[in-house]
Every structure is written in structure tokens, then in C-alpha cells.
Amino acid sequence: MKFPGPLENQRLSFLLEKAISREAQMWKVHVSKLPTNQNVSPSQRDEVIQWLAKLKYQFNLYPETFALASSLLDRFLATVKVHLKYLSCIAISCFFLAAKTVEEDERIPVLKVLARDSFCGCSSSEILRMQRIILDKLNWDLHTATPLDFLHIFHAIAVSTRPQLLFSLPKLSPSQHLAVLTKQPLHCMACSHLLQFKGSMLALAIVSLEMEKLIPDWLPLTLELLQKAQMESSPLIHCREIVAHHLSTLESSLPLNSVYVYRPLKHTLVTSDKGVFRLHPSPVPGPDSSTDKSKPEVLVRGTAAFCHHLPAALGCKHTSSNRKVEEMEVDEKKKSLYQRYHCSLQHYPQ
């Protein structure tokens, strides 16, 4: 239930204070360990987190389930020295515990199906035994504030205090914008470099970077959220830099919208509206130098972003000297045929 006006702000402030208090009890400073037989390397940890992210989509579970599973795994790795051969069993056990904590009963995967379809390499009984070990080491306390929890709170505070935040995104409601934004902390949780920051710091850095894109007064709002969370500014600046770099890899990993343009000889490529390229045939010397207007224009589809990289009324650049030589040879052949054509007209009996 949402409360209008000051009541909503008080409720969000209470949730933020409670989550920060909970995080302070659970969070431990991350200490980098050298990869040995008794320690899991940061790259191996990131790989298993990415594997859990794939399982989240495979079994159609909530993002909160993946966030909690990642937090449980990191807490366990910070407490116990783990041999690499047990890492997958520990990860799938944390995933199963998170699913039983977050999901509704009908959405919790059947353990046998989870062990079989996840290809974790361990049986159901092994997962149950590892589950008991994890619970004992974590003192049976699985309720912790994840970066995703803080993202929800910070986003709600930002939208309630700055209603103009989403004016530049008229087609997105606050909940839809939050759903799009949720992908970023899930991606960042698979980066071991960000383990040095608390989940609240990571979430605030993501929200701050998003606000910087949407509103001009993003900095005062960031400072307000920073004050509410009782955090320092210098770690936030450092966290923003790492998050921005890591999210850039997320954007670059998306499939490119490649554009292939067929350009016959003696055609000029110009741009037009809505990302459509029009090929206008250039006049070819001959008896009739006028162009044939009965032929339709050739339309080549492309993206609007690609249009900005092509100057208007310019032909495509040739990528090799061989292509230029071939065009010169074709021009010479055309010139020779044209001369023969005129010679035959002169000797043709009237």
C-alpha cells in the first residue's frame, strides 16, 4: 500500500534505515585472496554468479531470488575456505535456499528437476547436505538487504521527490522504468571488483548514473540520497566510476544492428528520413544523357543512428584499391563500346 505525500516519504525513510541497519550487521569487508586449491579466485566466483543468472532465466524466477542467492554465496565464501570442486554445489544450494525464501510455493523448482536441468554435477542428496552446511555457517539467517532491495528504495525516493524524473520517458511508468533498471545491479553483482562496496553503495551509484541521464539537477538529488543513507561521498564517486565502466561492457555486449548497403557502380547514396537510404542512379554518358525516371528508386533499410555517420549526397567509400581498378576497367569498357556505337552510326547507310 502506498501513502500519499509525507506519509510515503516517512515510510520509505523507515525502510531505508531498516535496510541499512540490517546490512551493517551482515556485511563484511571483502579481502582479496590468492587463488589456491583452498580459495576460489575472483574470476571463478564471477563465472558461477553468471551461471546463477542463467538459471534464474531458465526457471523463470524473480530477480530477487538471484540477488539473494548471490548475497548468500558471497557471505559463505567470506566465512569458509571453499575448494573449487565444491563451488557449483554450494552455488546451486544457495540458489535453492533463495528460491525457497523468495518465491511462492508453486514457483519453487523441484529439487530433482533443479539438480538435473542445471547440470550442476551433484545429486539432490548432496544439495540437501550442502544446504545444511550453509545454514549452519550463516547461523540460519538468510534475510539480508541485497543491492536490489536498496535499488527499489532509492528509486522510489527519487521518483517521489522528483516527479519530473521520468518526463523524458513518457512511455514508461515508474514500475516499468524500475524493471528496466533492475538489469544493471544483476549485471554488476557478477563483478568481483564491486565487492569492496556495500550493496547500498552499489545501488546508489546505479541510481545516480541513471538520474544523470534524465534530469539536470541529478547532483542535489544524489546528495539527498547520500545523506539519507548516511554514506560518504568519496566511496560513491569511486563506485560510480567502476559501475559506469562495467555497465559500458553490458551495452557493448548487445548484438549490433548491422547494415549492409548494396551499391552498384555509378550510383550515389544519399540519406533520407526514417533511416531509409535511397540509391539515385547517376547519369551515364550515351546517346541519351537523361536518366530513366521510370525506374523506381532502390530503398535500403538501415538504422537512424547509422544515418548520422554518413554525410548526405556522398557515395560509399571503397575499402580496397582492387575495387577502384575494377571500376576503372569497367569505365574503359563502357567508353570503348560508346565509341564503337558512334562509329557504326557514321558508317550506317542513310
C-alpha positions as CSV (number, residue, x, y, z in Angstrom):
1,M,0.0,0.0,0.0
2,K,1.2,3.5,-0.9
3,F,0.7,6.5,1.2
4,P,0.4,9.9,-0.5
5,G,2.7,12.8,0.4
6,P,4.7,12.9,3.6
7,L,3.5,9.5,4.8
8,E,5.0,7.9,1.8
9,N,8.4,9.7,2.4
10,Q,8.3,8.6,6.0
11,R,7.6,5.0,5.1
12,L,10.5,5.0,2.5
13,S,12.9,6.6,5.0
14,F,12.0,3.9,7.6
15,L,12.6,1.1,5.1
16,L,15.9,2.6,4.1
17,E,17.0,2.9,7.7
18,K,16.0,-0.6,8.5
19,A,17.8,-2.0,5.4
20,I,21.0,-0.1,6.2
21,S,20.9,-1.4,9.8
22,R,20.5,-4.9,8.5
23,E,23.3,-4.5,6.0
24,A,25.7,-3.2,8.7
25,Q,25.1,-6.4,10.7
26,M,25.7,-8.7,7.8
27,W,28.3,-7.1,5.6
28,K,32.0,-7.9,5.8
29,V,34.9,-6.1,4.2
30,H,36.0,-8.1,1.1
31,V,39.5,-9.3,1.3
32,S,41.1,-10.4,-2.0
33,K,42.5,-13.9,-1.8
34,L,45.2,-15.5,-3.9
35,P,43.7,-18.4,-6.0
36,T,44.8,-21.7,-4.5
37,N,43.3,-25.1,-4.1
38,Q,41.5,-23.9,-0.9
39,N,40.4,-20.5,-2.3
40,V,38.1,-19.5,-5.1
41,S,39.5,-16.9,-7.4
42,P,37.6,-13.8,-8.3
43,S,37.1,-14.9,-11.9
44,Q,35.8,-18.3,-10.8
45,R,33.4,-16.5,-8.4
46,D,32.2,-14.3,-11.3
47,E,31.7,-17.3,-13.6
48,V,29.5,-19.1,-11.1
49,I,27.4,-15.9,-10.4
50,Q,26.8,-15.6,-14.2
51,W,25.7,-19.2,-14.2
52,L,23.2,-18.5,-11.5
53,A,21.9,-15.6,-13.6
54,K,21.2,-18.0,-16.4
55,L,19.4,-20.4,-14.1
56,K,17.2,-17.5,-12.9
57,Y,16.0,-17.1,-16.5
58,Q,15.9,-20.8,-17.2
59,F,13.5,-21.4,-14.3
60,N,11.7,-18.1,-14.7
61,L,12.3,-16.9,-11.1
62,Y,12.2,-13.4,-9.7
63,P,15.3,-11.1,-9.8
64,E,15.2,-11.0,-6.0
65,T,15.9,-14.7,-6.0
66,F,19.1,-14.3,-7.9
67,A,20.1,-11.3,-5.8
68,L,19.6,-13.2,-2.6
69,A,21.4,-16.3,-3.9
70,S,24.4,-14.1,-4.9
71,S,24.5,-12.5,-1.5
72,L,24.3,-15.9,0.3
73,L,27.2,-17.2,-1.8
74,D,29.4,-14.2,-1.1
75,R,28.6,-14.4,2.6
76,F,29.5,-18.1,2.6
77,L,32.7,-17.6,0.6
78,A,33.8,-14.8,3.1
79,T,33.3,-17.2,6.0
80,V,34.6,-20.6,4.8
81,K,37.6,-21.6,2.6
82,V,36.0,-23.3,-0.3
83,H,37.6,-25.9,-2.6
84,L,36.9,-25.3,-6.3
85,K,35.3,-28.7,-6.8
86,Y,32.5,-27.9,-4.3
87,L,31.8,-24.4,-5.8
88,S,29.0,-25.5,-8.1
89,C,27.3,-27.5,-5.4
90,I,27.5,-24.5,-3.0
91,A,26.1,-22.1,-5.6
92,I,23.1,-24.3,-6.5
93,S,22.4,-24.8,-2.8
94,C,22.4,-21.1,-2.3
95,F,20.1,-20.7,-5.3
96,F,17.7,-23.3,-3.9
97,L,17.7,-21.6,-0.5
98,A,17.0,-18.2,-2.1
99,A,14.1,-19.7,-4.2
100,K,12.5,-21.2,-1.1
101,T,12.9,-17.8,0.7
102,V,11.6,-15.5,-2.0
103,E,9.4,-17.5,-4.4
104,E,5.8,-18.6,-3.9
105,D,5.4,-22.3,-3.1
106,E,4.2,-23.2,-6.6
107,R,7.1,-21.4,-8.3
108,I,9.9,-23.2,-6.3
109,P,11.7,-25.6,-8.5
110,V,11.5,-29.3,-7.7
111,L,14.9,-30.3,-6.3
112,K,15.4,-33.3,-8.6
113,V,14.5,-31.1,-11.6
114,L,16.8,-28.4,-10.4
115,A,19.7,-30.8,-10.0
116,R,19.1,-32.4,-13.4
117,D,18.4,-29.4,-15.5
118,S,21.0,-27.1,-14.0
119,F,23.8,-29.6,-14.8
120,C,25.4,-28.8,-11.5
121,G,27.1,-32.2,-11.3
122,C,25.7,-33.1,-7.9
123,S,22.7,-35.1,-6.7
124,S,19.7,-34.0,-4.7
125,S,21.0,-35.5,-1.5
126,E,24.3,-33.7,-2.0
127,I,22.4,-30.4,-2.4
128,L,20.5,-31.0,0.8
129,R,23.7,-31.8,2.8
130,M,25.4,-28.7,1.4
131,Q,22.3,-26.7,2.2
132,R,22.5,-27.7,5.9
133,I,26.2,-26.7,6.0
134,I,25.4,-23.2,4.5
135,L,22.6,-22.7,7.1
136,D,24.9,-23.6,9.9
137,K,27.7,-21.3,8.8
138,L,25.3,-18.4,8.3
139,N,23.5,-19.0,11.6
140,W,20.3,-19.8,9.8
141,D,19.9,-16.1,9.0
142,L,19.1,-15.7,5.3
143,H,17.3,-12.3,5.4
144,T,19.8,-9.7,4.3
145,A,19.4,-6.5,2.3
146,T,20.6,-7.0,-1.2
147,P,21.6,-4.3,-3.8
148,L,18.3,-4.9,-5.5
149,D,16.4,-4.1,-2.3
150,F,18.3,-0.8,-2.0
151,L,17.7,-0.1,-5.7
152,H,13.9,-0.3,-5.1
153,I,14.1,2.1,-2.1
154,F,16.3,4.7,-3.7
155,H,14.3,4.6,-6.9
156,A,11.0,5.1,-5.0
157,I,12.5,8.0,-3.1
158,A,13.8,9.7,-6.2
159,V,10.5,9.4,-8.1
160,S,8.5,10.7,-5.1
161,T,10.8,13.7,-4.5
162,R,11.4,14.5,-8.2
163,P,8.1,13.7,-10.2
164,Q,9.8,15.2,-13.3
165,L,12.4,12.4,-13.2
166,L,10.5,10.3,-15.9
167,F,9.2,13.2,-18.0
168,S,11.8,12.4,-20.7
169,L,10.5,8.8,-20.7
170,P,6.7,9.3,-21.2
171,K,6.1,5.7,-22.3
172,L,7.5,4.2,-19.1
173,S,5.7,4.1,-15.8
174,P,7.8,4.2,-12.6
175,S,7.4,0.4,-12.2
176,Q,8.4,-0.2,-15.9
177,H,11.4,2.0,-15.5
178,L,12.4,0.2,-12.4
179,A,12.1,-3.2,-14.2
180,V,14.5,-1.9,-16.9
181,L,16.9,-0.6,-14.3
182,T,16.9,-3.9,-12.4
183,K,19.1,-5.5,-15.0
184,Q,22.0,-3.3,-14.0
185,P,22.5,-4.4,-10.4
186,L,22.1,-8.0,-11.5
187,H,24.9,-7.5,-14.0
188,C,27.1,-5.7,-11.5
189,M,26.7,-8.4,-8.9
190,A,28.8,-10.7,-11.2
191,C,31.8,-8.3,-11.0
192,S,34.2,-9.1,-8.2
193,H,35.7,-5.6,-8.4
194,L,32.5,-4.2,-6.9
195,L,32.6,-6.5,-3.8
196,Q,34.6,-3.8,-2.0
197,F,31.4,-1.7,-1.8
198,K,28.3,-2.3,0.2
199,G,25.1,-3.2,-1.7
200,S,23.6,0.2,-0.7
201,M,26.6,2.0,-2.3
202,L,26.3,-0.1,-5.4
203,A,22.5,0.7,-5.7
204,L,23.0,4.4,-5.1
205,A,25.7,4.6,-7.8
206,I,23.4,2.9,-10.3
207,V,20.5,5.3,-9.4
208,S,22.8,8.3,-9.6
209,L,24.1,7.4,-13.0
210,E,20.6,6.9,-14.3
211,M,19.4,10.2,-12.8
212,E,22.3,11.9,-14.5
213,K,20.9,10.9,-17.9
214,L,17.3,12.0,-17.1
215,I,17.4,15.3,-15.1
216,P,19.8,18.2,-14.9
217,D,19.6,18.5,-11.1
218,W,20.8,15.0,-10.5
219,L,23.6,16.0,-8.2
220,P,21.4,17.6,-5.5
221,L,19.2,14.6,-5.5
222,T,22.2,12.3,-5.2
223,L,23.4,14.3,-2.2
224,E,20.0,14.0,-0.6
225,L,20.0,10.2,-1.0
226,L,23.6,10.1,0.2
227,Q,22.6,11.9,3.3
228,K,19.6,9.7,3.9
229,A,21.8,6.6,3.6
230,Q,24.4,8.1,5.9
231,M,27.2,7.4,3.4
232,E,30.4,9.2,2.4
233,S,30.7,10.9,-1.0
234,S,34.3,9.7,-1.9
235,P,33.5,6.0,-2.0
236,L,30.4,6.8,-4.1
237,I,32.4,8.6,-6.7
238,H,34.8,5.7,-6.9
239,C,31.9,3.2,-7.1
240,R,30.3,5.3,-9.9
241,E,33.4,5.1,-12.0
242,I,33.6,1.3,-11.7
243,V,29.9,0.8,-12.3
244,A,29.9,3.1,-15.3
245,H,32.8,1.2,-16.8
246,H,31.2,-2.2,-16.1
247,L,27.8,-1.1,-17.5
248,S,29.5,0.0,-20.7
249,T,30.6,-3.6,-21.2
250,L,26.9,-4.6,-20.8
251,E,25.9,-2.2,-23.6
252,S,28.7,-3.3,-25.9
253,S,27.8,-6.9,-25.5
254,L,24.4,-6.4,-27.0
255,P,24.1,-7.6,-30.7
256,L,24.9,-4.9,-33.2
257,N,22.3,-3.9,-35.7
258,S,24.5,-4.4,-38.8
259,V,23.6,-2.6,-42.0
260,Y,24.6,-3.9,-45.4
261,V,24.3,-1.5,-48.3
262,Y,24.5,-2.7,-51.9
263,R,26.0,0.0,-54.1
264,P,26.1,-0.7,-57.8
265,L,28.5,1.2,-60.0
266,K,27.7,4.8,-60.8
267,H,25.2,5.1,-58.0
268,T,25.1,7.8,-55.4
269,L,24.0,7.1,-51.8
270,V,22.0,9.8,-50.0
271,T,20.2,9.8,-46.8
272,S,16.5,10.4,-46.2
273,D,14.1,10.4,-43.3
274,K,13.3,7.4,-41.0
275,G,16.5,5.6,-41.6
276,V,16.0,4.8,-45.3
277,F,18.8,5.1,-47.8
278,R,17.9,6.0,-51.4
279,L,20.1,5.0,-54.3
280,H,19.9,7.5,-57.1
281,P,21.4,6.3,-60.4
282,S,23.9,8.8,-61.8
283,P,23.7,9.7,-65.5
284,V,25.8,7.5,-67.8
285,P,27.3,9.1,-70.9
286,G,25.5,7.9,-74.0
287,P,23.2,8.9,-76.8
288,D,20.6,9.9,-74.3
289,S,22.1,11.5,-71.3
290,S,18.8,11.9,-69.4
291,T,18.1,9.5,-66.6
292,D,15.3,6.9,-66.9
293,K,12.8,8.3,-64.4
294,S,10.5,5.3,-65.0
295,K,12.8,3.1,-62.9
296,P,11.9,3.0,-59.2
297,E,14.4,4.1,-56.6
298,V,16.2,1.4,-54.7
299,L,15.4,1.5,-50.9
300,V,17.9,0.1,-48.5
301,R,16.8,-0.1,-44.9
302,G,19.1,1.0,-42.1
303,T,19.1,2.4,-38.6
304,A,18.7,6.1,-37.8
305,A,21.9,6.1,-35.8
306,F,23.8,4.8,-38.8
307,C,22.5,7.7,-40.9
308,H,24.3,10.2,-38.8
309,H,27.6,8.6,-39.7
310,L,27.0,9.0,-43.5
311,P,27.3,12.5,-45.0
312,A,24.4,13.3,-47.3
313,A,24.9,13.1,-51.1
314,L,28.2,11.1,-50.7
315,G,28.9,7.7,-52.2
316,C,30.1,4.8,-50.1
317,K,33.9,4.7,-49.6
318,H,35.8,1.9,-51.3
319,T,37.7,-0.3,-48.9
320,S,40.3,-1.6,-51.3
321,S,42.3,-0.5,-54.3
322,N,41.2,-3.5,-56.3
323,R,37.7,-2.2,-56.3
324,K,38.9,1.1,-57.8
325,V,40.8,-0.8,-60.5
326,E,37.8,-2.8,-61.4
327,E,35.7,0.3,-61.7
328,M,38.3,1.9,-64.0
329,E,38.3,-1.1,-66.2
330,V,34.5,-1.1,-66.4
331,D,34.6,2.6,-67.3
332,E,37.1,1.9,-70.1
333,K,34.9,-0.8,-71.5
334,K,31.9,1.5,-71.5
335,K,33.9,4.2,-73.2
336,S,35.1,1.7,-75.9
337,L,31.6,0.5,-76.5
338,Y,30.3,4.0,-76.8
339,Q,33.0,4.9,-79.4
340,R,32.1,1.7,-81.4
341,Y,28.4,2.7,-81.2
342,H,29.1,6.1,-82.8
343,C,31.4,4.7,-85.5
344,S,28.7,2.2,-86.5
345,L,26.2,5.1,-86.8
346,Q,28.5,7.0,-89.1
347,H,29.0,4.1,-91.5
348,Y,25.4,3.1,-91.4
349,P,23.7,3.8,-94.8
350,Q,21.2,6.6,-94.6
